[in-house]
Amino acid sequence: MPKVRVNDIEMYYEIHGKGTPLVHIGGLAGDARTWQRQIEHLARHYQVLAFDNRGTGRTDCPDVPYSTRLFADDTVGLMDAVGIKRAHIYGISMGGGIVQEIAINHPTRVLSLVINCSFAKMDRYGARVTENIMNVYKAQGPQEAARHMTLFCYTLPYFNSHKDEIDAKEKSIGDAKRPAHAFIQSTLACVGHDARSRLGQIRIPTLVNCGTEDTWCSASCSQELARLIPGAKLKLYPESSHFFLNEHFDQSMADISAFLGSIQVAA
């Protein structure tokens, strides 16, 4: 299990596949295993760098304030450590906030952006959901927080008809080891993220994706992202929630692959 020193932490990472680099950034609570199906699909055509963010999984969990800017600097530091100069940057939920900070503060490292189920700033409802999950974590621990979290990740019909899949996802999220302070700091980083006034600086091809029934990071948040990032494309997936990447796996992977394939990469 490879680790490398980045800034003040040891980061766990994996590299899958060959080709143009693609950096895969996960969201709150989960580690690299949470999105293994998507990583394996993308690795058919790209060299995918996946890792555990600071504060979760097999990466160090220092008791310091976290922010999406700090996570972004960690990500770029990891790219340096493994020799990736430029890459497609792909983020999910909190990872989408990290993507924004990379594009704003390290634009020369980015080929394109894929921002999934994310936000320029959380709306009031999304912030309340995030804070409630944090409170469940503090009171009852990671497994119960994961069980609470998935209620906001899937539509009701999908949740009721995919028990085994959701049980496995809950286990993956709940088993991603972290001390309570790290989950709290990651939560505060989500709620504190606000890139609205800076997104106009981005001049990088961008695809923004979201489920129409997402209440945690609502479709209106993705619509705002697409409006504020010059030239961004917006794709909404009907009858799906926060984890539309599972609910519409085949279509979302096809759409993302088509977008990435449209980007001209210099030899």
C-alpha positions as CSV (number, residue, x, y, z in Angstrom):
1,M,0.0,0.0,0.0
2,P,2.0,3.0,-1.2
3,K,2.3,6.2,0.8
4,V,4.3,9.3,0.2
5,R,5.1,12.4,2.2
6,V,3.0,15.4,1.1
7,N,3.1,18.7,3.1
8,D,2.6,17.7,6.7
9,I,1.1,14.2,6.1
10,E,1.7,10.8,4.7
11,M,-0.8,10.2,1.9
12,Y,-2.1,6.8,0.7
13,Y,-2.5,6.6,-3.0
14,E,-3.2,4.1,-5.9
15,I,-2.5,4.3,-9.6
16,H,-4.7,2.4,-12.0
17,G,-4.4,2.0,-15.7
18,K,-2.3,3.8,-18.4
19,G,-2.8,6.8,-20.5
20,T,-3.4,10.5,-19.9
21,P,-3.5,11.2,-16.1
22,L,-6.8,11.6,-14.4
23,V,-6.9,12.6,-10.7
24,H,-9.9,11.1,-8.9
25,I,-10.9,13.0,-5.7
26,G,-13.5,11.5,-3.4
27,G,-15.9,13.3,-1.0
28,L,-16.7,13.5,2.7
29,A,-16.1,10.4,4.7
30,G,-15.3,7.9,2.0
31,D,-11.8,6.7,0.9
32,A,-10.5,5.5,-2.4
33,R,-12.5,2.2,-2.1
34,T,-15.8,4.1,-2.0
35,W,-15.8,4.7,-5.8
36,Q,-13.8,1.6,-6.9
37,R,-16.3,0.8,-9.7
38,Q,-15.9,4.2,-11.3
39,I,-12.2,4.2,-10.9
40,E,-11.9,0.8,-12.6
41,H,-14.0,2.0,-15.5
42,L,-12.0,5.2,-16.0
43,A,-8.8,3.2,-15.8
44,R,-9.6,1.5,-19.0
45,H,-8.5,4.6,-20.9
46,Y,-6.7,6.8,-18.3
47,Q,-3.9,6.6,-15.7
48,V,-6.1,7.2,-12.7
49,L,-4.5,8.5,-9.5
50,A,-6.9,7.8,-6.6
51,F,-6.1,8.5,-2.9
52,D,-7.5,9.0,0.6
53,N,-7.9,12.6,1.5
54,R,-6.3,13.9,4.6
55,G,-8.4,12.9,7.6
56,T,-9.7,9.6,6.3
57,G,-8.8,6.1,5.4
58,R,-5.1,5.3,5.2
59,T,-3.9,8.9,5.0
60,D,-2.8,10.8,8.1
61,C,-5.4,12.7,10.2
62,P,-3.8,15.6,11.9
63,D,-5.9,17.6,14.3
64,V,-5.7,21.0,12.5
65,P,-8.2,23.0,10.6
66,Y,-9.1,21.6,7.2
67,S,-10.3,23.4,4.1
68,T,-10.9,22.6,0.5
69,R,-7.9,24.8,-0.3
70,L,-5.7,22.6,2.0
71,F,-7.1,19.5,0.3
72,A,-6.3,21.0,-3.1
73,D,-2.7,21.7,-2.0
74,D,-2.4,18.1,-0.8
75,T,-3.7,16.9,-4.2
76,V,-1.2,19.0,-6.2
77,G,1.6,17.9,-3.8
78,L,0.7,14.3,-4.4
79,M,0.8,14.9,-8.2
80,D,4.3,16.3,-7.7
81,A,5.3,13.3,-5.7
82,V,4.2,10.8,-8.3
83,G,5.4,12.8,-11.3
84,I,2.1,14.0,-12.8
85,K,2.5,17.5,-14.4
86,R,-1.0,17.9,-15.8
87,A,-4.2,15.9,-15.5
88,H,-7.9,15.7,-15.9
89,I,-9.2,16.5,-12.4
90,Y,-12.4,14.7,-11.3
91,G,-14.2,15.3,-8.0
92,I,-17.2,14.0,-6.2
93,S,-19.2,16.1,-3.7
94,M,-16.6,17.6,-1.4
95,G,-14.1,16.5,-4.0
96,G,-15.8,18.9,-6.4
97,G,-15.0,21.7,-4.1
98,I,-11.4,20.6,-4.1
99,V,-11.4,20.5,-7.9
100,Q,-12.5,24.1,-7.9
101,E,-9.6,25.2,-5.7
102,I,-7.1,23.3,-7.8
103,A,-8.4,25.0,-11.0
104,I,-8.3,28.5,-9.3
105,N,-5.0,28.2,-7.6
106,H,-3.1,25.7,-9.8
107,P,-4.5,26.2,-13.3
108,T,-1.4,25.1,-15.2
109,R,-1.8,21.6,-13.6
110,V,-5.3,21.0,-15.1
111,L,-6.4,19.6,-18.5
112,S,-10.1,19.6,-17.7
113,L,-12.5,19.5,-14.8
114,V,-15.3,17.0,-14.0
115,I,-17.4,18.2,-11.0
116,N,-20.0,15.7,-9.8
117,C,-22.8,16.4,-7.3
118,S,-21.0,19.4,-5.8
119,F,-21.4,23.1,-5.0
120,A,-19.7,26.5,-5.2
121,K,-21.2,27.0,-1.7
122,M,-23.6,24.7,0.1
123,D,-27.2,25.9,0.3
124,R,-28.9,26.0,3.7
125,Y,-30.5,22.6,3.3
126,G,-27.2,20.9,2.3
127,A,-25.3,22.5,5.1
128,R,-27.9,21.3,7.6
129,V,-27.7,17.7,6.2
130,T,-23.9,17.8,6.5
131,E,-24.0,19.2,10.1
132,N,-26.6,16.6,11.1
133,I,-24.3,13.8,9.7
134,M,-21.5,15.2,11.8
135,N,-23.6,15.2,14.9
136,V,-24.6,11.6,14.3
137,Y,-21.0,10.7,13.9
138,K,-20.0,12.4,17.2
139,A,-22.9,10.8,19.1
140,Q,-23.1,7.3,17.5
141,G,-19.9,6.7,15.5
142,P,-19.0,6.2,11.8
143,Q,-21.2,3.2,11.0
144,E,-24.4,4.9,12.1
145,A,-23.3,8.1,10.4
146,A,-22.9,6.2,7.2
147,R,-26.4,4.7,7.6
148,H,-27.7,8.2,8.0
149,M,-25.7,9.6,5.1
150,T,-27.0,7.2,2.5
151,L,-30.5,8.3,3.1
152,F,-29.5,11.5,1.3
153,C,-27.5,9.7,-1.4
154,Y,-30.2,7.7,-3.3
155,T,-33.7,8.2,-4.4
156,L,-36.4,6.3,-2.5
157,P,-37.1,3.7,-5.2
158,Y,-33.4,3.0,-5.7
159,F,-32.7,2.8,-2.0
160,N,-35.6,0.3,-1.5
161,S,-34.6,-1.9,-4.5
162,H,-30.7,-2.1,-4.1
163,K,-30.2,-3.3,-0.5
164,D,-27.0,-5.2,-1.1
165,E,-25.3,-2.4,-3.0
166,I,-26.2,0.2,-0.4
167,D,-25.3,-2.0,2.5
168,A,-21.8,-2.4,0.9
169,K,-21.5,1.3,0.3
170,E,-22.4,2.0,3.9
171,K,-19.8,-0.5,5.1
172,S,-17.2,1.1,2.9
173,I,-17.9,4.5,4.2
174,G,-18.3,3.4,7.8
175,D,-15.1,1.4,7.7
176,A,-12.9,4.2,6.4
177,K,-11.0,4.7,9.6
178,R,-10.6,8.2,11.0
179,P,-10.7,9.9,14.4
180,A,-13.7,12.0,15.3
181,H,-11.7,15.3,15.0
182,A,-10.8,14.5,11.3
183,F,-14.4,13.9,10.4
184,I,-15.5,17.1,12.1
185,Q,-12.7,19.1,10.3
186,S,-13.7,17.6,7.0
187,T,-17.3,18.5,7.6
188,L,-16.4,22.1,8.5
189,A,-14.3,22.2,5.3
190,C,-17.4,21.3,3.2
191,V,-19.7,23.8,4.9
192,G,-17.0,26.6,4.8
193,H,-16.3,26.2,1.1
194,D,-17.3,29.2,-1.0
195,A,-15.7,29.8,-4.4
196,R,-18.5,31.8,-5.9
197,S,-16.6,35.0,-6.3
198,R,-13.6,33.3,-7.9
199,L,-15.1,30.8,-10.3
200,G,-15.0,33.3,-13.1
201,Q,-11.2,33.0,-13.1
202,I,-11.4,29.4,-14.4
203,R,-10.6,29.0,-18.1
204,I,-10.5,25.2,-18.3
205,P,-13.0,22.9,-20.0
206,T,-15.5,21.9,-17.4
207,L,-18.3,19.3,-17.1
208,V,-20.7,19.7,-14.1
209,N,-23.0,16.7,-13.3
210,C,-25.8,16.2,-10.9
211,G,-28.9,14.2,-10.1
212,T,-32.1,16.1,-10.4
213,E,-33.4,14.7,-7.0
214,D,-30.2,15.4,-5.1
215,T,-31.1,17.2,-1.8
216,W,-27.7,17.1,-0.2
217,C,-26.0,19.0,-3.0
218,S,-29.0,20.2,-5.0
219,A,-29.3,20.6,-8.7
220,S,-29.6,24.3,-8.2
221,C,-26.0,24.2,-6.7
222,S,-24.7,22.5,-9.8
223,Q,-26.6,24.9,-12.0
224,E,-24.9,27.8,-10.2
225,L,-21.5,26.1,-10.7
226,A,-22.2,25.8,-14.4
227,R,-23.3,29.4,-14.6
228,L,-20.3,30.8,-12.8
229,I,-17.6,28.8,-14.6
230,P,-17.1,30.2,-18.0
231,G,-18.1,27.8,-20.8
232,A,-19.0,24.9,-18.4
233,K,-21.3,22.2,-19.6
234,L,-24.1,21.0,-17.3
235,K,-25.6,17.5,-17.3
236,L,-28.6,16.6,-15.1
237,Y,-29.5,13.0,-14.5
238,P,-33.3,12.5,-14.0
239,E,-34.7,10.5,-11.1
240,S,-31.4,10.2,-9.3
241,S,-29.9,11.7,-6.2
242,H,-26.5,12.5,-4.7
243,F,-25.0,9.2,-5.9
244,F,-26.3,9.5,-9.5
245,L,-22.9,7.9,-10.5
246,N,-24.3,4.7,-9.2
247,E,-28.0,5.2,-10.1
248,H,-26.9,6.1,-13.7
249,F,-23.6,4.3,-13.9
250,D,-23.5,3.4,-17.6
251,Q,-24.8,6.7,-18.8
252,S,-22.7,8.8,-16.5
253,M,-19.5,7.0,-17.4
254,A,-20.3,7.2,-21.1
255,D,-21.0,11.0,-20.8
256,I,-17.8,11.6,-18.7
257,S,-15.7,9.5,-21.1
258,A,-17.1,11.4,-24.1
259,F,-16.3,14.7,-22.5
260,L,-12.8,13.7,-21.5
261,G,-12.2,12.3,-25.0
262,S,-13.1,15.7,-26.5
263,I,-10.2,17.4,-24.8
264,Q,-7.2,18.0,-26.9
265,V,-4.1,16.9,-25.0
266,A,-0.7,18.1,-26.3
267,A,1.8,15.3,-27.0
